Amino acid sequence: MPKKIIYFMDHYSDFGGAANTLLRQAILVKRAKNEVIVVVSTWGTICEDYLRICKKDKIPVYEICYSVTSQPEGVDLLSVFENYEDVKIFLKEQVPDIVHSVQLNPTVELACRELNIPHIMNIYQAIPEFFRLHYADIFPRYHICDSVCYAEFWKQQLGTISYCIRTVVEDKEPNGFLIDPDMLRFVCIGLLCERKNQLEVIKAFEIAVKCHGVCGTLQLFGRVGSEYAELCQQRIAEGGLEDHIMIRGFSRNMEAVYRNSDVLICGSTVESYPNVISEALSHGLIVISTPVAGVPEVVRDGDNGYLCKGYTAESIADSIQKVICDAKAGKSQKIMENARATYEKIHSPNAVTFNLLKCYEDVMAGYKVENLYGMNELKEEFSGFIDTFYRYENYFACSDYVKMNLWKIYYVIQFLNKVKTKYNYYIWGTGKYGRIYKEILDVFAPNVTLAGYIDSYGKGEYMGHEIVEPDKALHRGKNIILVGIIAKRNEVFDILNNNKFHYNDDYFIFDSMNW
């Protein structure tokens, strides 16, 4: 059993869900009478929430520079080299039994390998396309996730030893009141954005009100200010739903929000396992959720909640109607009791503490470091590539972009150099990044000859190469496309996907995908 655990947080200024989960796990382990240290990164702006929460629970905090990435394309290679020794010295001085990080932290992983210290990462959803390029073995071998499906996903993609440990929520007194089926209080919580799917939730509630005669309110809590949030507000106004649906924005008093709600609606299309569900279960709320990722592992339709058949407004509206019917039939109290029992079994501090410490014990017992890829191997693999960058650094119009993305550039260039079949190579975009992409090819892949640039509006030539319209370029035999634009990149991705191109197979970017 470990006695001393060090937790490495991310380098983001905002307190995200993944970081929140790891910090809660650190607090549980401290309360279980273990020595706990939290490390925050000076690579970016230190999140004040880390310092505030750790001070409250009397957890010592150290500041060290390192970078993390939420997906394997985003490694800041030079940061790994620059910060490695400081991280290694710190770990050598502290002598932890185990190290636990949030996201992918190759600096910590490589230092732990050299010092023979087990290292676990918390990381959640990803997409298979990230793994079409074959990266160096610098990622943790041990992994904790909040869903079985993504635990299996990382196991398949990186060969990790993965554990599913659900998110923890402090014990709450269940609401305990009898719900009124004629005036139910629905709530939807989370950043207003496409993947949270609030627009479909709003449409679903409109269907429930106008077609099924549902009486009640829906309140949406989460950060606003985006174009998507404006679309949500516009939909409410167009439907004349201001008396039924309200966007409340971000709230720091979520305890009061849950206590004044009956039903949580989670409409997400991309998640691992939404933390709002665990919070709702702890309060005994009725949960309606889309079948996203790990939710069907926990929410059983008609038993401890309601599981939608899909992600559309119609599907969500069907579940809203089921809630109303069951409430009128007197079945809601049992569902709320089952929801609370589910919380006790998998989300309570006792349950999560037991599972987490058992995981640590298993990892320590089975840990092996023999024949692992280390810092020396990483330096050897990249030394020539990095030397080339510094030799030509002044050649690049934006050397900072190239510097930050050397990891991804290296593996895309490797792929291009290994391609045997004759391809037409195009850069999509005739602006700033179109030029940068050409410079990258000139320096790192001089044998790659461009067939031209793709641009929907340009004509003539750019940097000595023909400008071709998308429809013409995409049907000129076998192509490899380098997407050298930023502003409308997703639109280009949609065009390529619709034309049966595949990311990291026959179209690429030189940075990490914003997904």
ZAMARGU-4260 file (C-alpha; in steps of 0.2 Angstrom, whole numbers, plus 5000, padded with zeros to 4 digits):
<rodrens>
0) 5000/5000/5000 | 5007/5017/4995 | 5012/5029/5009 | 5017/5044/4999 | 5009/5050/4983
5) 5013/5065/4972 | 4999/5072/4960 | 5004/5082/4945 | 4990/5094/4939 | 4989/5101/4922
10) 4995/5118/4916 | 4979/5126/4911 | 4973/5142/4920 | 4955/5135/4921 | 4949/5122/4933
15) 4943/5109/4921 | 4934/5093/4925 | 4949/5081/4923 | 4959/5092/4935 | 4945/5093/4947
20) 4943/5074/4947 | 4962/5071/4951 | 4962/5084/4964 | 4947/5076/4973 | 4956/5060/4972
25) 4971/5067/4980 | 4960/5074/4994 | 4952/5057/4997 | 4969/5049/4998 | 4975/5062/5011
30) 4960/5059/5021 | 4964/5041/5021 | 4980/5045/5031 | 4992/5045/5017 | 5006/5058/5013
35) 5000/5068/4998 | 5009/5082/4988 | 5001/5092/4974 | 5012/5099/4960 | 5006/5113/4949
40) 5015/5119/4933 | 5022/5136/4929 | 5022/5132/4911 | 5006/5142/4910 | 4996/5153/4922
45) 4994/5143/4938 | 4975/5140/4942 | 4971/5148/4958 | 4958/5135/4962 | 4972/5122/4965
50) 4980/5133/4978 | 4964/5137/4987 | 4958/5119/4988 | 4974/5112/4993 | 4976/5125/5007
55) 4959/5121/5014 | 4964/5102/5015 | 4982/5106/5021 | 4990/5098/5006 | 5007/5105/5001
60) 5009/5112/4984 | 5025/5113/4974 | 5028/5123/4958 | 5038/5116/4943 | 5038/5119/4925
65) 5031/5106/4913 | 5018/5104/4900 | 5004/5091/4897 | 4993/5087/4883 | 4975/5080/4882
70) 4979/5070/4866 | 4994/5062/4859 | 4997/5074/4845 | 5000/5089/4856 | 5016/5085/4865
75) 5027/5100/4867 | 5043/5091/4863 | 5056/5104/4868 | 5047/5107/4884 | 5049/5089/4888
80) 5068/5091/4885 | 5069/5107/4894 | 5060/5102/4910 | 5065/5084/4912 | 5080/5086/4924
85) 5070/5098/4936 | 5056/5085/4937 | 5068/5071/4939 | 5077/5080/4953 | 5061/5084/4962
90) 5055/5066/4961 | 5072/5060/4967 | 5071/5071/4982 | 5053/5067/4987 | 5054/5048/4984
95) 5036/5045/4982 | 5029/5027/4981 | 5018/5032/4966 | 5015/5047/4955 | 4998/5051/4948
100) 4995/5064/4934 | 4981/5072/4924 | 4981/5070/4905 | 4997/5064/4896 | 5012/5070/4905
105) 5028/5063/4895 | 5040/5073/4906 | 5034/5065/4922 | 5032/5048/4914 | 5050/5047/4907
110) 5057/5054/4924 | 5047/5040/4933 | 5054/5027/4922 | 5072/5032/4925 | 5069/5032/4944
115) 5058/5016/4944 | 5043/5025/4951 | 5025/5019/4945 | 5016/5033/4936 | 4997/5033/4933
120) 4988/5045/4922 | 4970/5051/4922 | 4964/5053/4904 | 4947/5051/4896 | 4940/5052/4878
125) 4950/5052/4862 | 4947/5047/4844 | 4955/5032/4835 | 4962/5044/4821 | 4975/5051/4834
130) 4983/5034/4834 | 4986/5031/4815 | 5003/5039/4817 | 5015/5028/4827 | 5022/5039/4841
135) 5037/5035/4852 | 5033/5026/4868 | 5033/5041/4880 | 5016/5039/4887 | 5011/5031/4904
140) 5008/5012/4905 | 4995/5014/4919 | 4979/5023/4917 | 4963/5028/4926 | 4947/5032/4917
145) 4929/5036/4923 | 4921/5024/4910 | 4924/5006/4905 | 4923/5010/4887 | 4937/5023/4887
150) 4947/5012/4899 | 4946/4999/4885 | 4949/5012/4872 | 4966/5017/4879 | 4971/4999/4883
155) 4968/4995/4864 | 4977/5011/4858 | 4992/5012/4869 | 4993/4995/4878 | 4989/5003/4895
160) 4984/4993/4910 | 4968/5003/4913 | 4956/5004/4928 | 4938/5012/4928 | 4936/5022/4944
165) 4921/5033/4944 | 4921/5052/4948 | 4919/5056/4967 | 4905/5067/4974 | 4905/5072/4992
170) 4890/5065/5002 | 4874/5075/5000 | 4858/5074/5009 | 4846/5068/4996 | 4832/5081/4991
175) 4819/5070/4998 | 4804/5079/4992 | 4790/5073/4982 | 4790/5079/4965 | 4776/5088/4957
180) 4772/5080/4939 | 4763/5096/4935 | 4777/5107/4938 | 4794/5098/4936 | 4810/5108/4937
185) 4822/5102/4924 | 4841/5108/4924 | 4854/5106/4911 | 4872/5110/4917 | 4888/5112/4907
190) 4898/5124/4895 | 4886/5129/4881 | 4894/5121/4866 | 4890/5109/4852 | 4897/5093/4861
195) 4886/5097/4876 | 4871/5098/4864 | 4860/5110/4873 | 4852/5116/4857 | 4844/5099/4855
200) 4839/5099/4873 | 4830/5115/4871 | 4821/5109/4855 | 4816/5093/4865 | 4809/5103/4879
205) 4799/5114/4866 | 4792/5097/4859 | 4788/5092/4877 | 4779/5108/4881 | 4770/5111/4864
210) 4766/5093/4859 | 4764/5084/4875 | 4758/5097/4886 | 4772/5096/4899 | 4771/5109/4912
215) 4788/5115/4920 | 4804/5124/4918 | 4821/5120/4911 | 4836/5130/4917 | 4853/5129/4908
220) 4868/5133/4919 | 4885/5135/4911 | 4897/5148/4903 | 4890/5158/4889 | 4897/5171/4877
225) 4900/5159/4862 | 4891/5159/4845 | 4883/5142/4851 | 4875/5150/4866 | 4868/5164/4856
230) 4860/5151/4845 | 4852/5143/4860 | 4845/5159/4866 | 4839/5163/4849 | 4830/5146/4848
235) 4821/5150/4865 | 4815/5167/4858 | 4809/5161/4842 | 4799/5147/4850 | 4791/5160/4863
240) 4798/5149/4877 | 4805/5162/4889 | 4792/5157/4902 | 4798/5139/4901 | 4817/5139/4897
245) 4830/5151/4905 | 4849/5152/4902 | 4856/5156/4918 | 4875/5156/4914 | 4889/5151/4925
250) 4885/5148/4944 | 4897/5145/4958 | 4883/5139/4969 | 4879/5123/4961 | 4873/5115/4977
255) 4858/5127/4977 | 4855/5123/4959 | 4854/5104/4962 | 4843/5107/4978 | 4831/5117/4968
260) 4829/5104/4954 | 4820/5088/4950 | 4827/5081/4934 | 4844/5083/4926 | 4845/5082/4907
265) 4862/5078/4900 | 4862/5079/4881 | 4880/5077/4877 | 4887/5069/4861 | 4905/5068/4867
270) 4910/5063/4884 | 4919/5050/4894 | 4907/5050/4909 | 4898/5067/4913 | 4902/5072/4931
275) 4885/5081/4932 | 4877/5064/4932 | 4887/5059/4947 | 4882/5075/4956 | 4864/5073/4951
280) 4864/5055/4958 | 4871/5061/4974 | 4856/5073/4977 | 4844/5059/4972 | 4839/5068/4956
285) 4831/5060/4941 | 4843/5058/4927 | 4839/5059/4909 | 4854/5056/4898 | 4859/5052/4880
290) 4868/5036/4878 | 4885/5044/4877 | 4901/5034/4881 | 4901/5027/4898 | 4883/5033/4903
295) 4874/5017/4899 | 4886/5008/4910 | 4878/5017/4925 | 4861/5024/4920 | 4848/5010/4917
300) 4832/5016/4908 | 4817/5016/4919 | 4827/5010/4934 | 4839/5023/4941 | 4836/5035/4927
305) 4831/5037/4909 | 4842/5033/4895 | 4838/5041/4878 | 4839/5031/4862 | 4849/5044/4853
310) 4855/5062/4853 | 4841/5071/4844 | 4828/5082/4851 | 4814/5069/4848 | 4824/5056/4857
315) 4826/5067/4872 | 4808/5073/4872 | 4803/5055/4873 | 4812/5053/4889 | 4805/5069/4896
320) 4788/5062/4892 | 4792/5045/4901 | 4798/5055/4917 | 4781/5064/4917 | 4771/5048/4915
325) 4781/5039/4928 | 4779/5053/4940 | 4760/5053/4938 | 4760/5035/4940 | 4769/5036/4957
330) 4785/5028/4951 | 4797/5042/4953 | 4801/5040/4971 | 4808/5022/4968 | 4819/5029/4953
335) 4826/5042/4964 | 4830/5030/4978 | 4839/5019/4965 | 4848/5034/4959 | 4854/5037/4977
340) 4859/5019/4979 | 4869/5020/4963 | 4878/5035/4970 | 4883/5026/4986 | 4889/5011/4976
345) 4901/5019/4964 | 4902/5038/4967 | 4903/5040/4986 | 4920/5045/4994 | 4920/5027/5003
350) 4918/5018/4986 | 4930/5029/4977 | 4944/5029/4990 | 4943/5010/4991 | 4944/5008/4972
355) 4958/5020/4971 | 4969/5013/4984 | 4966/4996/4977 | 4972/5002/4960 | 4988/5010/4968
360) 4991/4993/4977 | 4989/4983/4961 | 5000/4995/4950 | 5014/4995/4963 | 5014/4976/4964
365) 5015/4973/4945 | 5026/4988/4941 | 5041/4983/4929 | 5053/4995/4921 | 5064/4984/4911
370) 5067/4988/4892 | 5056/5004/4893 | 5059/5018/4881 | 5068/5032/4890 | 5074/5050/4889
375) 5090/5044/4881 | 5081/5035/4867 | 5070/5050/4864 | 5085/5062/4862 | 5093/5050/4850
380) 5077/5048/4840 | 5074/5067/4838 | 5092/5074/4839 | 5095/5076/4820 | 5077/5083/4818
385) 5079/5096/4831 | 5096/5101/4825 | 5088/5104/4808 | 5075/5115/4816 | 5088/5126/4824
390) 5099/5127/4809 | 5084/5133/4799 | 5074/5142/4812 | 5076/5159/4804 | 5070/5152/4788
395) 5052/5150/4795 | 5040/5164/4794 | 5033/5159/4811 | 5046/5149/4820 | 5036/5148/4836
400) 5022/5138/4827 | 5035/5126/4821 | 5044/5125/4837 | 5028/5121/4847 | 5023/5107/4835
405) 5039/5098/4831 | 5032/5082/4838 | 5018/5081/4826 | 5028/5088/4812 | 5041/5074/4814
410) 5028/5060/4813 | 5019/5068/4798 | 5035/5070/4789 | 5040/5052/4794 | 5024/5046/4786
415) 5026/5056/4770 | 5044/5050/4768 | 5038/5032/4770 | 5024/5033/4757 | 5029/5021/4742
420) 5014/5024/4731 | 5014/5039/4719 | 5003/5053/4727 | 4999/5071/4722 | 5004/5082/4737
425) 4993/5097/4740 | 4993/5111/4753 | 4975/5117/4756 | 4976/5136/4759 | 4985/5151/4751
430) 4987/5162/4767 | 5000/5162/4781 | 4999/5144/4786 | 5000/5139/4768 | 5017/5147/4767
435) 5022/5139/4784 | 5017/5122/4778 | 5028/5124/4762 | 5043/5130/4772 | 5041/5115/4783
440) 5041/5103/4768 | 5056/5113/4761 | 5066/5110/4777 | 5061/5093/4783 | 5055/5084/4767
445) 5064/5092/4752 | 5060/5076/4741 | 5041/5080/4742 | 5036/5089/4727 | 5020/5099/4728
450) 5006/5097/4714 | 4999/5113/4719 | 4989/5123/4732 | 4970/5121/4735 | 4959/5136/4737
455) 4941/5139/4734 | 4943/5157/4728 | 4961/5160/4723 | 4968/5159/4705 | 4984/5158/4696
460) 4999/5153/4707 | 5005/5154/4725 | 5023/5152/4730 | 5027/5146/4712 | 5014/5133/4712
465) 4997/5131/4703 | 4981/5136/4713 | 4968/5122/4710 | 4949/5122/4715 | 4945/5109/4728
470) 4933/5099/4716 | 4947/5098/4703 | 4961/5093/4715 | 4952/5080/4725 | 4948/5070/4710
475) 4966/5070/4702 | 4971/5052/4706 | 4978/5048/4723 | 4981/5063/4734 | 4988/5068/4751
480) 4982/5084/4758 | 4991/5095/4770 | 4977/5107/4778 | 4987/5123/4780 | 4973/5134/4786
485) 4966/5137/4804 | 4951/5148/4803 | 4939/5137/4793 | 4948/5121/4796 | 4933/5111/4801
490) 4924/5116/4785 | 4939/5109/4775 | 4939/5093/4786 | 4920/5091/4782 | 4924/5092/4763
495) 4938/5080/4764 | 4928/5067/4775 | 4913/5068/4763 | 4925/5064/4749 | 4931/5049/4758
500) 4948/5056/4764 | 4954/5050/4781 | 4963/5061/4795 | 4981/5055/4798 | 4979/5043/4783
505) 4978/5054/4767 | 4975/5071/4775 | 4986/5079/4789 | 4989/5095/4799 | 5006/5100/4807
510) 4999/5104/4824 | 4987/5095/4835 | 4968/5093/4831 | 4956/5104/4840 | 4942/5092/4843
</rodrens>
